[in-house]
């Protein structure tokens, strides 16, 4: 099914809404992880985000990370990682 008949503005609005929903979901996952005591921090270098942890997570945060975040496709996991506190800004 093609979106050729959908006016450009409506299509752009729909794409923004989907992106906003994904952004909200990734933010909620990151905040839940942090509230559980997660200690991973985002490390950004040349626009590449990675995570580091210098101290182990407590069991609840580690389980949440493994079950809810690590299992995501890479692009969605990176969106979650973007919401973690950054070592670059500390």
N, C-alpha and C positions, 0 to 999 in steps of 0.2 A: 504494500500500500504506500503510495507516494504522498509527500507533503507538498507537492507542487501547487495544489489548490489553496493551501493555507497562506494567507497574506503574510508578508515578511515580518511586519511588526508583531503579529500574533505568534509567529514561530519564534521570534527573538524573545518575546515575553515568556513563552513556554520553556525555552532553553534556560533563561535566567532563573525561572522557578525551580527547575530540576537541579540546576547548579546550587541554588540556595538551599534546597532540601538536602543535598549531599553534604554541603558545607555544615549545615546544622547537625546532621548525623555524625559527621567526623568530629565536630567540636564536642558533642555530647559524649562520644566514646572516650575522647582524650580527657575530658573533665571527670568522667566516672573513674577512669584509671587513676588519675591523680588523687581523687577523693579516697580511693581505696589504699592510698599510700604509695603509689607508683613513683619510682625514682628515676626513670629514664628521662633524658633531656635531649632535645633536638640539637644537632650540630649541623650548621649550614656552611658549606664551603663551595664557592663557585656555583651557587644556585642548586646545589645538590644537598638534599636533606638526608641525614642519617641519625641514628639514635645511639646514645651511650648511657651506660649506667655504671657508676663507680661503686655503688653499694647495692647489695641484692634487694629486690622487691620483697615485701612481705608476701606470704602465700596467697592471700586474696588478690592482690594486685597482679602477681605473676600469673595466676590462673586466669584472671580476666584478660590480661594481655595475650596469653597463648590462645584462649578460646575465642575472643571477640576481635582482636586486632591483628595478631600475627597470621591468622588464617585468611585475612582479606586479600583480594588481588592487590598487587604492588601499588597501582595508582591510588586506590582507595586507602591503603595503609599509609602511603606517603601523606595523604590529606590529613589523616589523624596525627601523624608525627609533626606536621606543621603547626599543630595547636599545642604541642608540648612546650614547656618553658625552654628557652634557648640558652645554651652556654655562651653563645656569642654576645648576648645582651647583659650578661651578669658581670 
